[in-house]
Amino acid sequence: MRVDLALARLFPEHSRSRLQSWLKAGRIRIAGASPDAKTKVWGGETIELSAEPSEAVLAEQPEAIPLDVVFEDDTLIVINKPVGLVVHPGSGNWSGTLLNALLHHYPASRALPRAGIVHRLDKDTSGLLVVARTLEAQTDLVRQLQARSVKRHYYALVHGAPQPSGEVNAPIGRHPVQRTRMAVTPGGREALTRYRVVERFERATLVECQLATGRTHQIRVHMTHTGHPLIGDATYGKSRSADPRLDAFPRQALHAWQLGLIHPASGEVCRWQVPLAADMEALLAELRSPPSP
């Protein structure tokens, strides 16, 4: 039998394409040699397979990733997430995530679904995020999110000059053509964002956004829907403006600066705040400076 067919029978937990790739990479050896797919086996041979860790295995590994913990007790943890940290493993990001960091710093979180994570921030969004430390707390926080009693406030730097305040009540769902994007669509889920202007610049405006719902990319999609996409948003924003300082910003200018909730154990109303991320603060300082002559 051809070795690729034999491997498919011997290792049914792996796909044929994965076994083929391991053959080409030399991860499969017969009598110490690396065969190709057409090599015949007759029976009695010893096959050595050096499998790569599966994506699921990588996703469950503790990693010593530093965390900026704003608050913690026996019930919950509040984290100031940096730019670039993926919250939960997924396609293309099976390691190096917040979940991997939680498994390292809080080993007991392995017993919880998603290591206690109850909501997410995009990879390039910075700011506050709450994680449960018990199953009871996780259930309670999920219910609070559903009941809209979790208060999440963001600072966003957007293109142009929006109205002094407003709300966007527009359903969000998958983009009908570009499936990796979200969009305002009639068949989407209810989504409500309230905003107010904090500071105006020549070509951009700093706004505070409050989420009433928590849809994927909600603020980014809603502000684009108003005609004022976020600075630096490569997915929903403008590729160029008339200000090179804005065009050079390398990520969506979005920061979760305030988080409020009801403590699952004590019933106390809690609120945390963190300063703007350093890169956003530096951009605002630059925009406040008079232009060079």
Secondary structure, DSSP 8 states (H G I E B T S, - for coil): -BHHHHHHHH-TTS-HHHHHHHHHTT-EEETTB---TT-B--SS--EEE-----HHHHHT--------EEEE-SSEEEEEE-TT-BSS-BTTBSSSBHHHHHHHH-GGGGGSGGGGB-----TT-EEEEEEESSHHHHHHHHHHHHHT-SEEEEEEEEES---SEEEEE--EEE-SS-TTSEEE-TTSB--EEEEEEEEE-SSEEEEEEEESS--TTHHHHHHHHTT--BTT-TTTS-S--S-HHHHT--S--EEEEEEEEE-TTT--EEEEE----HHHHHHHHHHHS----
